[in-house]
Amino acid sequence: MTTLQHKIDFAFVIRVKNANPNGDPLNGNRPRTDYGGFGEITDVCLKRKLRDRLVEAGQSIFVQSDDRKIDGEPSLRARAESDAHGLGKKSFAKGSKKEETAKAACEKWLDVRTFGQVFAFGKDGDASGVSIPIRGPVTIQSAFSVERVSVTSTQITKSVSGEGDGSKRGSDTMGMKHRVDNAIYVTYGSMSPQLSERTGFSDADAETIKTMLPKIFEGDASSARPDGSMEVLTVVWWVHNNKSGQYSSAKVHRTLTINPDGQIELNNLTGLEPEVIKGF
């Protein structure tokens, strides 16, 4: 299978309504915001949701969520060293070749050849414990809101198991729930043909990612993010006519303007017209 033949830039627009899109554990799980008051959804969060959708679609994924594991492996190390995944402990034993191990991991797992991965297994690794880094060709930025967000905090009563006769309510049964009332977020990404040559990321893999982007919030419902409270409105997909790209990613991304209501405006560059995909 040939690797990615054309540089690709992309963006997608997200609507959040009465949901906590990405809580900050260092701030009482309030929705993340920057110092200017703009909402943020981290790139790690977005990649996590994309991986979950890929797992549900039957793709082989290395970094699986605890609640979505499909192979029963207790850890990333166990998954990497499992013979069932085609690598086995021998691939990570001292003296094994890093290049062969990295190639085998990329062939097995879509997220490894997409985003990259660091396999760090201490003293049992190659070259006295030096880790095996794999640099992926696909990058996704953190998403930021178009305007400053309004965060509503509500005190709630939690259902917990405790002692006593139930006549008094303990302090540990009280909590806070936070939400973004209504906001539009946007994030950008890019796919590098040069880096894809090292991981084996292909045009077919790029098509798989494009298919999943409009659906990354489907099947992700929780108390903080009820069904329908988060959705991808639009995906914008630029395919350049060569591997190096006709324009820089920064210049391409600046051609997209998002209005506060989520509508987009495009100032297309000469010879580079994007595909606009409506949300799922």
N, C-alpha and C positions, 0 to 999 in steps of 0.2 A: 504494500500500500504506500502510495506516495505521500510525502508530508505536505503541509500547508503551502500552497503555491502563490498566494496573494496576501499581502498585509490586510488586516481587517481592523477597523475601529468600530466601536458600538457605544450606545447609550440606552438607558431605559428610565422611564419616568414612572414614579410610584405615588399613589395616593394613599394617605393614612387618615382614617376617620375614627375617632374614639378608640384608639389602640395605643399600646406601648410598643413601638416598632423594634426597639433595642434598648433594654434597660441597662443602667450603669450600676454594677454591684458596689462600687465605691461611693455611690451617692444615693443610697437607699433604693436602688433599682428604678430611679426616675429615668424617663427617656433621656437619652444622651443629647446634650446640646454643647455648642462651642461657646467661647466667651462673648460672642456677639449675639447669642440667643437663637442661633440657627440650629435646627435639629440635625442629628447625625445618625446614620446607620453604618456601622463599621463594615469594611471589606470582609473581615472574618465572618461576620454575621451573614452577609449576602452569599458568600461561598458555602457556608454551612447549609443554607436553605437550598442552594443549587445542588449540592451533593445529595441532600435528602431526596430531591425530585429525581435525580439520576438513579439513585438506589431503587426508588419505586418504579422506575422505567426499565429496570432489569440490567442496568449497567454495573460493571464491576468497579466498586469504589473502595479505596483503602481506608480513608478517614471516615468511619461510620459513627453516627450518633448512637449513644447508649440505648435509646428507646427505638432505634430503627436497625439494629444489627440483624443481618440475615445469615451470618455464618457461625454465631455463637462464640467467636474468639473474645477472650477477656481483655485484650490489650492490643495496641498497634504492633508491639514486638511479636506477640503470639501470632498475629495475622501475617506478619511479614515472614516469620520463620516456619509457618505451616506448610507442609508438603502439599496440602490440598490446594494451595494457591500457586504452586509451581516454582517456589523459590527454595524453601527449606532452610534449615540451620546452616547447611554447608555453604550457602551463598554468602553468609555473613561471618563465616569463620575466619580466623587470622590467616592471612596469606591468600585469601580469595581476591579476585580482581574486581575493583570498584566498578569499572566500566561494564563488566558483564552483569553484575548485580543491578546496577542502575538500569541497564537495558531491559533486563527481565522484569523489573518492577514497572517500568513504563509500558511494556507490552501487556502486562496483566491488569493494571488499574488505570482507568480513564482519568481520575483526578490527579494521579501522579504525573502523567504525561501532559496534563493541562496546566495545573498550578505549580507543579514541582513538589518536592518533599525532601526533608532531611532525615536520613536513617542514622540515628546515633545510638549505638549499642555498647558503649563502654569498652572494656578490655577485650571483649570477644570480637571486636570489629577489625577491619583491615588496618595495617600500619599502627599497631599498638593502640587501638581505640579511636583513631581518627574517623570522624563521621563521614557518611556518604551523602553529599549534597546533590540534589537534582534541581536545576533551575527551569521552571516551566515557562512556556511561551505566552500564556494568557494572564493578563493582569486586570483586576477590577478595583476601582477606587472606592473609597467610602462615599456613601450617598449623603448629600446635604440638602436641606430644605430650601426652597426658592425664597421664602420669606421667614421671618422670625416665627417661632412656634409658640403656641399657648399651651401650657401644661396644666391640667387640672388634677388635683390630688384629693382623694376621698378616703376618709377613715372607714375601715371595714372591721367586721368581727370574723375572726378565723375559727374554723371548727378544728379543735385539737383534742387529743386524749390527755386527760389530766386526772389529778386526784381530787378528793373532796366530794361533798354531797351535791354539788351543782348549784348551790344557792348563791354563790358569789362568783363573779367573773374575774379571772386572773388577768394581770397585765399582759401576759403572753398571748392572750386571745384577741388582742387588739392589733390592728395593722393598718398599713396605708396602701392604697392602690392609685397608680398614676396613669395618665393617658394624654396623648396628643389629641386635641379636639379635631382639628382639620388641617392638613398640610400636604403640600406637594414636594416630593424629594426627587432628585435626579442623580444618577451616577454614570460614570464613563468607564470604558475598558478598551483593551487593545489585544491583538493577537499577532505574534511575531513569527514570520516564516523562518527566520534564521535560527531562532531558539527551538522551533518545532523540529528542525533537522536533528537535534540532539535527543529529543524525547520520543519522536515518532508521531507527534500530534498531526492529524491529517485533516483534509478538507471535510471528510465525513464526520470527524469529531467536532469540527467547527459548526457543522450543520446541526449536530445533536445539541450543542450548547445553545445555538440560536433557537431551536425548537423549545428548549426548556425555559428560557428566560421569561417568556410571558406567563409561565405557570409557577414561578418559584414560591408564591405564597399559597398555592392551592394545597390542601392537606396539612397546613401548618397552624391550624386553629388552636388556640389555648384561651385561658381566662383573660390573659393580657391582650390577646389578638383574636377576637371572635371572628368567625367566618364572615367574610365580606368586608371586614374593617381595613384590610390591606389589599391592594391590587396593583398590578402593573398596567398602566394606561397605554403606553406606547414603547416599542423597541425600535431604535434607529440603527441601521446596519450599513456601514460603509465598506465596500470591497474595492481596494485599490487595484490597478492594472499591472502591478509588479510586486516583487518581494520587498523592495525597499520602501515602497509607498510613494504616491505622487506628492503628498504633503505630509507635514509633521502631524502627529496625533493631536498636539495642542491646537494647531490651526484648524483641524477638522472638527474637534469638539466645540470650538468657538462658533462654528456656523449654526449651532443649535441654540435657540432661545426658548425658554419655557415660561409661559404666562402663569400668573398665580392660580388660574383655574385648571391648569394642567394641559392646556392646549400648546402645541409646539409651532414654532416658526423656523424655517430652514433657509439659510443664505448659501445655496449650493456653490461649491467650488467648481471651476471649469474641469470637465472631464470626470467628475466624481459625484454621481447622483446616488443618494442612499435609498435603501429599501426601508419603507416605513411599515411596521407590523403593529396592528392593534392588539390590545391586551386580550388575554384568554377569556 
